[in-house]
Amino acid sequence: MKLDYLGGTDFLIDQGKEFYRMNSDTELLGRFIRIKHQHRFLEIGCNTGAVLLYASLRKPKELVGVDLFSEVFELTKQNLERYEVHVNLHACKIQDYHDELFDVIACNPPYFSTTNQDLMNVNQYKRAGRHEENLPLSELFTSVKRLLKSNGSFFLVHRASRLNEIYQCANVVQMLPVRVSFAYDHVGGVAKTVLIEFQFTTSHECIIGAPIYLDDRNTFPTIE
């Protein structure tokens, strides 16, 4: 069994051979989220548990993970139990999931909206992790609106090139960005990734964080 290091932590994680593998976006989201001890936390698309482990560092009241594939949960449970982290796991589409409201929701969703079947991965796990056929961006925001408390926060990592579309979907459910950070491959490059904290708010103030450079780990968000 090969375990992979979870950046910025002492955690090791088994990702398996078939499942969608974590990347720099996983770490960035895990570092970006803010959670308090009294919070209920939900991750949409929890996969093998990387972001749930990041969330556990804040010691929230409850951790919940939802994923399409129940078979991934064997590894998820092993990864969390290795560090005595308890989580409630549910296998379903987030569009069909119902629960009490959450204080914090996070998601590293599929990024590609193509409907061209020839461009989609044959592996069902990687396909679901990369392509929006099971979770269009608009349906993600609709689900978040239904599951998030009125004073809660939704943390998202996505492609910076889709920023206008992201804001449009957020506006439909009356959410606004309150904190944004952009990640670049290197200084002078084009923004590759955007990290956004959304809230139900009427304030138009938004904090723009310092730029993140993927080739300089000193610029990564500090785990709070």
ABEGO torsion letter per residue (X at the ends): XBBBBBBGBABBBBAEAABBBBBAAAAAAAAABBBBAABBBBBBGAEAGAAAAAAAAAGBABBBBBBABAAAAAAAAAAAAAAGBBBBBBBBBAAABBBBBBABBBBBBBABABABAAABBABAAAAAAABAAABBAAAAAAAAAAABBAABBBBBBBBAAAAAAAAAAAAAAGBBBABBBBBBABBGBBBABBBBBBBBBABABBBBBBBBBAABAAABBBBX
